[in-house]
């Protein structure tokens, strides 16, 4: 639950961001449809869940994305919490960024979260020993990225924990990340889903904070530079003048 800014008459809170945005709406619909389908056909989770052994050993790369649309068959709370979080925090981000950018961010976080689990499955530590054969499902990796973005843009927005305790968004994300980190390194949890949560957080931060290379512009720059250097060699020109210029004057 997200609180709104205080009104002159006192502190007031509103549930959620209001109307739903296009990308969030279709993501929720897709998740609900897949939840119903997997409820009646459990094999769907085995076909599309994220399993490192299938991704690496069998080349089933689609699992890195399809796992985001699957949730526990017997746990309505799993999909309810994820879709509620997507609506509460994703709608405002989509309105601010636009649908295309929001979807790019959402899938980037989800896929990178899955890749985190795949990479950690090869780490020779006991806490990660079960990851290689584990089956991870759920949109939590992408949702954690959305939470991170929300906290970066609206760090002081209050979030009602358990619908009672207001906590600023930045501290809420720190708490959620700390819980996942502790669970990931604990022997009892096996670190299966929690590594995905951490991967989503890290991916969201890198996507928003690190400068991104414009690949097209970089290629064009390299091509132009190569052509200039080729022309210089052809006409025996260098940055300081011609090769037979004794004084090497700058032209």
Secondary structure as UniProt FT lines:
FT   STRAND          2..3
FT   TURN            8..9
FT   HELIX           22..40
FT   HELIX           43..48
FT   HELIX           52..57
FT   TURN            61..62
FT   HELIX           63..66
FT   HELIX           67..69
FT   TURN            73..74
FT   HELIX           76..97
FT   HELIX           99..120
FT   TURN            121..122
FT   HELIX           126..128
FT   TURN            129..133
FT   HELIX           140..153
FT   TURN            155..156
FT   STRAND          158..161
FT   TURN            162..164
FT   STRAND          165..168
FT   HELIX           169..185
FT   TURN            187..193
FT   HELIX           194..209
FT   HELIX           215..234
FT   TURN            235..236
FT   STRAND          237..238
FT   TURN            239..240
FT   STRAND          241..242
FT   TURN            243..244
FT   TURN            246..247
//
